[in-house]
Protein backbone atom coordinates (compact mmCIF):
# COMPACT_ATOMS: atom_id res chain seq x y z
CA UNK A 1 0.00 0.00 0.00
CA UNK A 2 2.97 2.34 -0.32
CA UNK A 3 1.59 4.17 -3.39
CA UNK A 4 -1.87 4.86 -1.96
CA UNK A 5 -2.27 8.28 -0.26
CA UNK A 6 -3.90 8.87 3.11
CA UNK A 7 -7.57 9.81 3.20
CA UNK A 8 -7.92 13.60 2.67
CA UNK A 9 -10.96 13.73 4.95
CA UNK A 10 -9.91 11.81 8.06
CA UNK A 11 -6.20 11.10 7.45
CA UNK A 12 -6.60 7.32 7.64
CA UNK A 13 -3.74 5.32 6.17
CA UNK A 14 -5.99 2.35 5.31
CA UNK A 15 -7.39 3.73 2.03
CA UNK A 16 -7.61 1.30 -0.90
CA UNK A 17 -8.18 1.37 -4.66
CA UNK A 18 -11.55 0.56 -6.15
CA UNK A 19 -11.61 0.96 -9.92
CA UNK A 20 -10.60 4.56 -10.66
CA UNK A 21 -11.29 5.73 -7.10
CA UNK A 22 -9.65 5.60 -3.69
CA UNK A 23 -11.93 4.58 -0.80
CA UNK A 24 -11.44 5.10 2.95
CA UNK A 25 -12.90 2.25 5.04
CA UNK A 26 -13.03 4.37 8.22
CA UNK A 27 -15.05 7.40 7.05
CA UNK A 28 -16.40 6.03 3.71
CA UNK A 29 -14.93 8.98 1.79
CA UNK A 30 -14.26 8.36 -1.92
CA UNK A 31 -12.04 10.46 -4.19
CA UNK A 32 -10.67 10.03 -7.73
CA UNK A 33 -7.13 8.74 -8.15
CA UNK A 34 -6.05 11.62 -10.39
CA UNK A 35 -7.12 14.25 -7.79
CA UNK A 36 -5.06 12.70 -4.98
CA UNK A 37 -1.80 14.43 -5.92
CA UNK A 38 -2.36 17.98 -4.62
CA UNK A 39 -5.50 17.74 -2.51
CA UNK A 40 -3.77 17.91 0.90
CA UNK A 41 -2.23 21.39 0.65
CA UNK A 42 -5.18 23.11 -1.05
CA UNK A 43 -7.29 23.86 2.04
CA UNK A 44 -6.24 26.21 4.86
CA UNK A 45 -8.53 26.87 7.85
CA UNK A 46 -7.94 30.03 9.89
CA UNK A 47 -9.36 31.16 13.23
CA UNK A 48 -10.86 34.59 14.00
CA UNK A 49 -7.37 36.13 14.38
CA UNK A 50 -6.01 34.65 11.16
CA UNK A 51 -3.94 31.87 12.75
CA UNK A 52 -3.78 28.62 10.80
CA UNK A 53 -5.62 25.74 12.49
CA UNK A 54 -4.57 22.09 12.32
CA UNK A 55 -6.03 18.80 13.51
CA UNK A 56 -5.43 18.31 17.24
CA UNK A 57 -5.21 22.02 18.13
CA UNK A 58 -6.85 23.52 21.22
CA UNK A 59 -9.13 26.52 20.69
CA UNK A 60 -11.40 28.76 22.78
CA UNK A 61 -14.83 30.03 21.81
CA UNK A 62 -14.97 33.84 21.39
CA UNK A 63 -18.77 34.28 21.35
CA UNK A 64 -21.77 32.70 23.09
CA UNK A 65 -23.12 30.07 20.67
CA UNK A 66 -26.64 28.66 20.92
CA UNK A 67 -26.90 24.95 20.24
CA UNK A 68 -29.53 24.44 17.56
CA UNK A 69 -32.47 22.30 18.69
CA UNK A 70 -31.58 22.63 22.35
CA UNK A 71 -31.61 25.15 25.19
CA UNK A 72 -27.86 24.71 25.74
CA UNK A 73 -25.34 27.50 25.12
CA UNK A 74 -21.59 27.23 24.52
CA UNK A 75 -20.22 30.09 26.63
CA UNK A 76 -17.42 32.52 25.76
CA UNK A 77 -14.04 31.16 26.85
CA UNK A 78 -15.02 27.49 26.56
CA UNK A 79 -11.85 25.50 25.84
CA UNK A 80 -12.16 22.90 23.09
CA UNK A 81 -9.34 20.35 22.88
CA UNK A 82 -8.28 18.10 20.03
CA UNK A 83 -10.27 19.61 17.15
CA UNK A 84 -10.64 17.91 13.78
CA UNK A 85 -10.89 19.91 10.55
CA UNK A 86 -13.58 18.82 8.11
CA UNK A 87 -15.08 20.04 4.84
CA UNK A 88 -18.28 22.08 4.88
CA UNK A 89 -19.82 25.16 6.43
CA UNK A 90 -18.95 24.12 9.99
CA UNK A 91 -15.30 23.31 9.41
CA UNK A 92 -14.34 22.18 12.94
CA UNK A 93 -15.56 18.89 14.40
CA UNK A 94 -15.08 18.56 18.16
CA UNK A 95 -16.40 17.24 21.45
CA UNK A 96 -17.35 19.80 24.14
CA UNK A 97 -17.59 18.76 27.79
CA UNK A 98 -21.20 18.81 29.01
CA UNK A 99 -22.62 19.16 25.49
CA UNK A 100 -21.11 16.43 23.31
CA UNK A 101 -20.21 16.18 19.64
CA UNK A 102 -20.48 19.50 17.76
CA UNK A 103 -19.55 21.26 14.58
CA UNK A 104 -18.13 24.79 14.93
CA UNK A 105 -17.28 27.51 12.46
CA UNK A 106 -13.65 28.61 12.57
CA UNK A 107 -14.67 32.28 12.66
CA UNK A 108 -16.00 31.84 16.23
CA UNK A 109 -12.87 30.31 17.76
CA UNK A 110 -9.36 31.49 18.69
CA UNK A 111 -6.29 29.25 18.73
CA UNK A 112 -4.65 28.79 22.14
N, C-alpha and C positions, 0 to 999 in steps of 0.2 A: 504493500500500500504506500510505498514511498512517493509515487507520483501524484497521489490524490491529495488535493488541498483540504485544509480544515473547513468546517462549515462556517460560512460568513455570518450566520445568524446567531449560533450559540457557541461556536469555537470548538465543537467536538472533533476529535481526530478520527472518528470511526465512520466517516463518510465513505460511500461506495459508488461505483459506476452502475448506471442502469440505462442502457441504450446510449443516447447522446446527452444524458443528464447525470449530475451528481445528486445523491440522496443522503440525507442525514437521518440515521435511525433514531436519534434521541429527540429531535424537535420536528421531524417530518418535513424539513425544508428541502426544496428541490431547486437546483439552479443549473443552467446550461454549462457544458464543459468549456465552451469558448469564452464565456464571461468570467471564468474563475481567475484569470490572470491578474487583473488589476482591481478587483472588487474590494479588497481589504482596506486600501488606503483612500478610497474615494469619499468616505463619510467621516465628518468631524463633528462631534457634539460639544457645544460650549455651554457653560453655566451663565448666570445672569451677569457676572463680571467679565465674561469673555475667556475664562480659563478653560482649557481643553479637559473634558471628562473622559475617563477610561473605565472599563469593567473593574469592579472591586474597590472603587473610590468610596470615600465617606463624604457625604454632603449634609448641609443643613437647609431647612425650609425657610424661605425669606418672607412668606406671606401666609396668613391663615387660609387653609384650603378646605372647603366643604367636600365631604365624601358623597358622591352622587348616590341616591337611593338609600341614604342613611342619615341619621341625625349626628353622626360623628364629625369632628373637625380635626384636621392636622394643624397643630398650633405652630406659630412662628418659633424658630429655634429648635424644632424637632430634628434630632440627629438621625440620619439614615445611613446605615453601614452596608458595605458590600453591594453596591448598585450593579445592575446589568443593563447595558445599552441595547436597545432594540429598535427596529424600524417602526415608523408610524408617527402619529400625532403626539402621543405620549411616549417619548423616547427613552424613558428610564423605567425599568422594572425593578421593584424592590419589595422588601418586607418591612413593615413598620410595627414596632412593638405596640400592642394594645389594639391594633386595627387589622393587620394582616397584609396579604398580598395587594400591591397597588401599582398603578402606572402613574408616573409623574412627568410633567413637562420640564425640560431643562431650564426654561426661563424663570422658574419659581424656586430654584435651588442655588446654593453657593458651595463651592468646593471647600473642604476643610484642609 
